[in-house]
Amino acid sequence: MANRYIDIQVLKTETGKRFYGTTKYPQIPLTENDLYVYTTEGDRFDILAQQYYGDSSLWWIISIANEELAQNSLTPPIGSQIRIPANVSLVLQEFNTLNNR
C-alpha cells in the first residue's frame, strides 16, 4: 500500500525534531466541462478518481470540489450529486504553486 505521507514535506525544528508540513489545497473553480454524477453504493472518492482520472491518489480533487460534503470520509453519501472537475492539470499546477513544488 502506498504511503499517504510520501509527498508531504518533512520539516525540522531547531532541536532536530521532525514534523510534517501543512499541505495547502487550491480552490477549484466551476467549468462548463465538469462532470456531475450521482453516487451509488460502493462509490468512494479514490475509486472515482481512478475511474475519471486514471489515478486514485487524486481523490482529494473530487473531495474538495464538493465542499458541501463532509471532508472527513472517502465515501460520499449514496445518492449525492457530486462534481468531477474536468481540468485536473490546472488544479495540480495550482496545488504545486501553493506548496512550493
N, C-alpha and C positions, 0 to 999 in steps of 0.2 A: 504494500500500500504506500502511496506517495506521502511524503511529509508535507503537511499543510503549511508549515512554517518555512519551507525551503526558500521562498522568495522574500521573506521579511528580513529587513536589515537588522543585524545584531550590533548593538552598541555597547560601550563600556563606560562605567562611571570612573571617576578619578582614582578610586581604590581598586579598580580592575574588575568589579562585579559586572557580569554580562546581563543584558536585558534586550528584549525585542523592541524595536522602534514602532511608532504608530503608523499604520497604513492609512492613507487618505484616499477616498473614493470620489470620483467626479460626479457631477450632476449629469444625468443622461436625458438630453432633450428629445422631445417627441419628433418623429419624422413621418412623412407620409408612407414610407416603405416598411415601417414597423409592422410586425405580425401580431395578431391577437388570437389567443387560443383559450378554450375552456379546459380547465384541468379535470382529469379523471382519476380514478383510484390508481395508485402506484406512481403518479407523477411526482417528480422531485426536481428541484432546480438544476442539479447536476446532470440528471438524465435528459432534461430538456436542452441544456447547453450542449450535451453530446449530440443530441438529435439535430439541433439547428445550427450549431457552430462547429461540430466535429471535435469539440474539446470540453470535457466535463469540468475542467478547472475554471472555466469562465462562468460558472453558476452564479457568481456574485453580480454579474452584469444584469441578469434577469431578475435577481432578487432586489437589487437597489432600484431598478427601473419600476418596480412595483412597490413603492414605499408605503402604500396603504396597507400592505400585508405585513404580518408580524415578521420581524427581521431576525428572529431567534430560532428559525427552523429551516431545514432544506425542503420541507414538504408544505406546499401551498394547500389551502383548503380545497377539497373536492368541489367542483362546480364554479370555481373562481375564474373570472376572465382575467388573464394576465397578458402583459405586453412583452413581446420578444423583440428587443431593439435590433434594427437591421444593420446599423453602421458600427460594427464591432471594432474595426480598426481605428476609428476616431475615438471611441471610448478608451481603448488601450493606449492610444497616444496621449490622451489627457491624463490617464492614470499614471503613466510613466513620467510625465511632466510634473505632476503633483508630488510624486515620490522620488524625484531626482534620479531617475534611472536612465 
